[in-house]
Amino acid sequence: MIELSGVTKSFGSNHVLRGIDLSVAKGESLVVIGGSGTGKSVILKCILGLLTLDGGTIRVDGTAMTHRTREAMLARFGMLFQGAALFDSLPVWQNVAFRLMRGEAKRPRAEARDIAIEKLRRVGLGPEVADRLPAELSGGMQKRVGLARAIAAEPDIIFFDEPTTGLDPIMAGVINDLIREIVTEMGATAVTITHDMSSVRAIADRVAMLHGGKIRWSGPVSEMDGAADPYVDQFIHGRAEGPIETIR
């Protein structure tokens, strides 16, 4: 469903992506792991077309991502942003239905509200939440609203950017379980970026480790703990000593 071939991206002298080769099968849940600042979010932004590649190609369902094809491809994507990224001035239901009420496929307001309430129900929130403002919700509830918005248009592909950041361990577990259930239920292709290993184990079918601008290792999540790569071993076990340099 998604294929990156030789993708490079630099910001001045900072070479963030140095030839990324990565593929995600249809219906697969891929989690990209790596330390802060290694370029995980840059990969997502490149797939979404928010950043222009310096080199390489990205294909979505066999079609190259270009300025000409980007708009049609974006209609197939859903996104759960880090921190939920809700619109403060809009009630919850309008946040969820934001995409449904815009563009060529614009839905009538009443229909969009009904869909929003159904998606809120799917993530465990009742209709009484629909008319509240985001500021009236807890962090965990805001994250659920963000998830409801991500799935509102029934996308083929869903991106999750650090889905459990800022949540306590119990709520993080709830969100991880919801993501896994919904992705499986929808048959969607999912790409998650995170450094939360509990999320990796809960969400992933396959894992890719990004370090030094390249994919160090990729494989099924079941093989991650036994990976021979020292970078993977250090990262997943949170060891201070190893090939990944730490600031002391």
C-alpha positions as CSV (number, residue, x, y, z in Angstrom):
1,M,0.0,0.0,0.0
2,I,2.9,2.4,0.8
3,E,6.4,2.1,-0.6
4,L,9.4,4.4,0.0
5,S,12.4,3.9,-2.2
6,G,15.7,5.8,-1.6
7,V,13.9,8.7,0.1
8,T,16.2,11.5,1.2
9,K,15.4,14.7,3.0
10,S,17.8,17.4,4.3
11,F,17.3,20.7,6.1
12,G,20.4,22.7,5.1
13,S,23.4,20.7,6.4
14,N,21.2,18.4,8.5
15,H,20.7,15.2,6.5
16,V,17.7,13.7,8.2
17,L,16.7,10.9,5.8
18,R,19.6,9.3,4.0
19,G,18.0,6.8,1.7
20,I,14.9,5.3,3.3
21,D,13.6,2.0,1.8
22,L,10.4,1.0,3.5
23,S,7.1,-0.7,2.5
24,V,3.8,-1.3,4.2
25,A,1.5,-4.0,3.0
26,K,-2.2,-3.4,2.6
27,G,-4.0,-3.9,6.0
28,E,-0.7,-4.0,7.9
29,S,0.2,-2.0,11.0
30,L,3.7,-0.8,10.8
31,V,5.3,1.0,13.8
32,V,8.5,3.1,13.2
33,I,10.6,3.5,16.3
34,G,13.7,5.6,17.0
35,G,14.9,8.3,19.3
36,S,13.7,11.8,19.5
37,G,15.0,13.9,16.5
38,T,15.8,10.9,14.3
39,G,13.3,11.8,11.6
40,K,10.3,9.7,12.3
41,S,7.9,12.6,11.9
42,V,9.7,13.7,8.7
43,I,8.9,10.3,7.2
44,L,5.2,10.9,7.8
45,K,5.3,14.5,6.5
46,C,7.0,13.2,3.3
47,I,4.3,10.5,2.8
48,L,1.6,13.2,3.3
49,G,3.3,15.5,0.8
50,L,3.9,18.2,3.5
51,L,7.6,18.1,2.7
52,T,9.2,17.9,-0.7
53,L,11.6,15.0,-1.2
54,D,15.2,15.7,-2.1
55,G,15.4,12.3,-3.7
56,G,13.7,9.0,-4.1
57,T,10.0,8.1,-4.6
58,I,7.0,7.4,-2.5
59,R,4.1,5.3,-4.0
60,V,0.7,4.9,-2.4
61,D,-1.2,1.9,-3.8
62,G,1.1,1.9,-6.8
63,T,0.8,5.6,-7.7
64,A,3.7,8.0,-7.2
65,M,3.0,10.8,-4.7
66,T,3.4,14.0,-6.7
67,H,1.9,17.5,-6.5
68,R,-0.6,16.4,-9.2
69,T,-1.7,13.2,-7.4
70,R,-1.4,14.5,-3.8
71,E,-5.0,15.9,-3.3
72,A,-6.7,12.7,-4.4
73,M,-4.4,10.6,-2.2
74,L,-5.0,12.8,0.8
75,A,-8.7,11.8,0.7
76,R,-7.6,8.2,1.5
77,F,-5.6,9.3,4.6
78,G,-6.6,9.7,8.3
79,M,-4.4,11.2,10.9
80,L,-4.2,11.1,14.7
81,F,-1.9,14.0,15.7
82,Q,0.4,14.1,18.7
83,G,-1.5,16.0,21.4
84,A,-4.8,15.4,19.5
85,A,-4.5,18.9,17.8
86,L,-8.2,19.7,18.1
87,F,-9.7,23.1,17.1
88,D,-10.3,24.9,20.4
89,S,-13.1,27.1,19.1
90,L,-15.2,24.2,17.6
91,P,-17.4,21.8,19.6
92,V,-16.3,18.2,19.7
93,W,-18.7,17.0,17.0
94,Q,-17.5,19.6,14.5
95,N,-13.9,18.6,15.2
96,V,-14.8,15.0,14.3
97,A,-16.8,16.0,11.3
98,F,-14.4,18.7,10.1
99,R,-13.4,16.9,7.0
100,L,-16.9,15.7,6.2
101,M,-18.2,19.2,5.9
102,R,-15.6,20.3,3.4
103,G,-14.5,19.6,-0.1
104,E,-16.3,18.0,-3.0
105,A,-17.7,15.2,-0.9
106,K,-19.3,17.7,1.6
107,R,-22.0,16.1,3.7
108,P,-25.1,17.9,5.0
109,R,-24.6,19.3,8.5
110,A,-27.2,17.0,10.1
111,E,-25.6,13.9,8.4
112,A,-22.1,15.0,9.4
113,R,-23.2,15.4,13.0
114,D,-24.8,11.9,13.0
115,I,-21.6,10.4,11.7
116,A,-19.5,12.3,14.3
117,I,-21.7,11.0,17.1
118,E,-21.4,7.4,15.8
119,K,-17.6,7.7,15.6
120,L,-17.5,9.2,19.1
121,R,-19.5,6.2,20.3
122,R,-16.9,3.9,18.6
123,V,-14.1,5.4,20.7
124,G,-16.2,5.1,23.9
125,L,-17.6,8.7,24.2
126,G,-21.3,9.3,24.5
127,P,-23.4,11.9,22.6
128,E,-23.3,14.3,25.6
129,V,-19.7,15.0,24.7
130,A,-20.6,16.2,21.2
131,D,-21.4,19.8,22.0
132,R,-18.6,20.4,24.5
133,L,-15.5,22.3,23.7
134,P,-12.1,20.5,23.7
135,A,-11.0,22.5,26.8
136,E,-13.8,20.8,28.8
137,L,-12.3,17.3,28.1
138,S,-9.5,15.4,29.8
139,G,-6.4,14.6,27.9
140,G,-7.5,11.0,27.4
141,M,-10.9,12.2,26.1
142,Q,-9.3,14.6,23.7
143,K,-7.1,11.8,22.3
144,R,-10.3,9.8,21.7
145,V,-11.9,12.7,19.9
146,G,-8.7,12.9,17.7
147,L,-9.1,9.2,17.0
148,A,-12.7,9.6,16.1
149,R,-11.8,12.4,13.7
150,A,-9.1,10.2,12.1
151,I,-11.6,7.5,11.2
152,A,-14.6,9.7,10.4
153,A,-14.1,9.6,6.6
154,E,-13.4,5.8,6.6
155,P,-9.8,6.2,5.4
156,D,-7.8,3.4,3.8
157,I,-4.6,4.5,5.5
158,I,-4.3,6.0,9.0
159,F,-1.2,7.7,10.5
160,F,-0.7,7.8,14.3
161,D,1.9,10.4,15.5
162,E,3.0,9.5,19.1
163,P,-0.6,8.4,20.0
164,T,0.1,8.0,23.8
165,T,2.2,11.1,24.5
166,G,1.1,12.8,27.7
167,L,-1.2,10.0,28.8
168,D,-1.0,8.0,32.0
169,P,-0.1,4.3,31.6
170,I,-3.7,3.1,32.0
171,M,-5.2,5.6,29.5
172,A,-2.3,4.9,27.1
173,G,-3.2,1.2,27.3
174,V,-6.9,2.1,26.5
175,I,-5.8,4.2,23.5
176,N,-3.5,1.4,22.2
177,D,-6.3,-1.2,22.5
178,L,-8.7,1.2,20.7
179,I,-6.2,1.8,17.9
180,R,-5.6,-1.9,17.4
181,E,-9.3,-2.8,17.4
182,I,-10.3,0.0,15.0
183,V,-7.5,-0.6,12.5
184,T,-8.3,-4.4,12.5
185,E,-12.1,-3.7,12.2
186,M,-11.6,-1.2,9.3
187,G,-9.0,-3.3,7.5
188,A,-7.0,-0.1,7.3
189,T,-3.3,0.2,6.6
190,A,-1.6,1.9,9.6
191,V,1.7,3.7,10.2
192,T,2.5,4.7,13.7
193,I,5.6,6.6,15.0
194,T,6.5,6.3,18.6
195,H,9.2,5.6,21.2
196,D,6.7,4.1,23.6
197,M,7.5,0.4,23.6
198,S,4.1,-0.6,25.2
199,S,2.5,1.0,22.1
200,V,4.8,-0.9,19.8
201,R,3.9,-4.2,21.3
202,A,0.1,-3.4,21.4
203,I,-0.2,-1.9,17.9
204,A,2.4,-3.4,15.6
205,D,2.4,-6.2,13.1
206,R,5.8,-5.1,11.9
207,V,8.4,-2.7,13.3
208,A,11.1,-0.6,11.6
209,M,13.9,1.0,13.5
210,L,15.1,4.4,12.3
211,H,18.6,5.6,13.2
212,G,21.2,7.8,11.5
213,G,18.8,8.6,8.7
214,K,18.4,4.9,7.6
215,I,16.2,1.9,8.6
216,R,18.5,-0.1,10.8
217,W,16.2,-3.1,11.1
218,S,12.7,-4.1,10.2
219,G,10.7,-7.2,10.9
220,P,7.7,-8.7,12.6
221,V,7.1,-7.5,16.1
222,S,7.4,-11.1,17.3
223,E,11.1,-11.0,16.2
224,M,11.9,-7.6,17.7
225,D,13.2,-8.8,21.1
226,G,15.5,-11.3,19.4
227,A,16.9,-8.9,16.9
228,A,20.6,-9.1,16.6
229,D,21.0,-5.4,15.8
230,P,22.7,-3.7,18.7
231,Y,20.8,-0.4,18.1
232,V,17.5,-2.2,18.3
233,D,18.5,-4.1,21.4
234,Q,19.7,-0.9,23.2
235,F,16.6,1.1,22.2
236,I,13.9,-1.4,23.1
237,H,15.5,-2.2,26.5
238,G,16.2,1.4,27.3
239,R,19.9,0.9,28.0
240,A,22.2,3.9,28.5
241,E,25.2,1.9,27.3
242,G,25.4,1.0,23.6
243,P,26.0,2.3,20.1
244,I,23.3,5.0,20.4
245,E,25.0,8.0,21.9
246,T,23.3,9.7,24.8
247,I,23.8,13.2,26.2
248,R,25.3,13.0,29.7
